[in-house]
Amino acid sequence: MAGIARDDCVALDLRNPLGHLRDLFSLPDGTIYLDGNSLGALPVATLARITDTVVNEWGIGLIRSWNSANWMELTSTVGDKIARLVGAEPGEVIITDSTSVNIFKVLSFAAEIGQRADSQRRSIVVERDTFPTDVYMADSVARIHGMKVVNAPTAELGEVITQPSTAVVLLTHVDYRSGAMHDMAAITRVAHDAGALVVWDLSHSAGAVPIDLHGVDADFAIGCGYKFLNGGPGAPSFVWVHPRLVDEPVSQPLCGWLGHASPFAFSDEYSPASGVRRFLCGTPPVLSLAALDCGVDTVLAAESHGGVGALHQNALALSSLFAELVEQRVASHGIRCVTDTTTPQRGSHLSFVAPTGAYAIVQALIHRGVVGDYREPDFMRFGITPLYTRFVDIWDAVEQLTQVLDSGDWKLPQYSERKAIT
């Protein structure tokens, strides 16, 4: 795309068969939103849905709405929609709790299965520099089960996984910093050949890249609802367990009332529900589930245009344009792309590093209406969400980046003051 002009990007947007999906979102004027990999944009339908849930279902229906508005079934009905995005079957995905809590539950479940099959398998393998909560939860599960956590460099994963001590592997499908994507089928096959199980964290891939859990013969998967699924801040997480494992006689580490086989019997003795419902714990967060339902619908709206596969192809084109424009216009400032844009094995965000001032550069861009984010130690991340990101947005974002760097605005003191960025 050498020498591409802004008008060329406008033309690309006009020819984009997915372009109309942007109308599904409420996006503020004057903002280029490139942080959907942290928090998805607000769907237009969400406000009306939440209002109806609060005013009519809660305000008028009151407690009757657990039945009349099907509140109790939202964990499954929204789960069935997500199943369509990750290669699962109806009834196999449940929405419950946060991502961190679900990692703990699923990893503990997998660890007990692994140790029961072979008591010498006492290792939980995680990728070095993976998202911190994955490591923290692995450490918690390891302490409880008398196991150890092995932090493996990416290049050595295959070798470490095949060690006879490996019981479970916990991997993030798309790396939260670089955007690199693991070959799920290949890694799962290596783990199975070695007698180990794999838990896949799909937080940065569900709704962004094609996933076929049954096709790759995966064991477990969890993922959050507030990134590419557009479910809103703190949206609940989902759990999937392969049918060959879900009813294993393994103790659920968090035995909440809703995961009981007969939750309304109020028995003193816990008996787990069958299937993935055993991973439920407490009362469903109805308002959050209503918002997540709207968010998932925005992704499903792409089904008639090629689905998540088409979204991913569009994201690859958008991110390749971004990387090329940055190389052409600001490489002289030392800005370097750390996401490998030569391979389709990547997610829907790009990361760049700067020789100095990465945090301040991101803050200066946000001040100009280009919203990306920063990750330690020096990563500038930009989410490419093709449901609403346009080619012209990419061109304009790089134009603003060029102005920030050429003018030296990022050196102003207000941009160096550290603030919490989630």
Protein Blocks (a to p, Z undefined) as FASTA:
>chain_A
ZZiafklmmmmmmmmmklmmmmmpccdehiacfklmmoccddfklmmmmmmmmmmmmmmn
mmmlmmmnommmmmmmmmmmmmmmnopaehiaccedjfklmmmmmmmmmmmmmmmmomkl
ccdcddehiafklmmmmmmmmmmnopacddddfklmmmmmmpmklmbdcddfbafklopa
cdfklmmmmmmmnopacdddfklmgopaccdfklnopabdcddfklmnonoghiacdddd
dfklmmpccddfbdcfklpmblmnopabdcddehjklmpcbdcdfklmmmmmmmmmmmmm
mmmnopjmlmmmmmmmmmmmmmmmmmmmmmmnopacfbdfkbfbbcfbdcdddfehklmm
mmmmmmnopacddddfkbccddddfklpcfklmmmmmmmmmmmmmnommmpmklmpccdd
ZZ
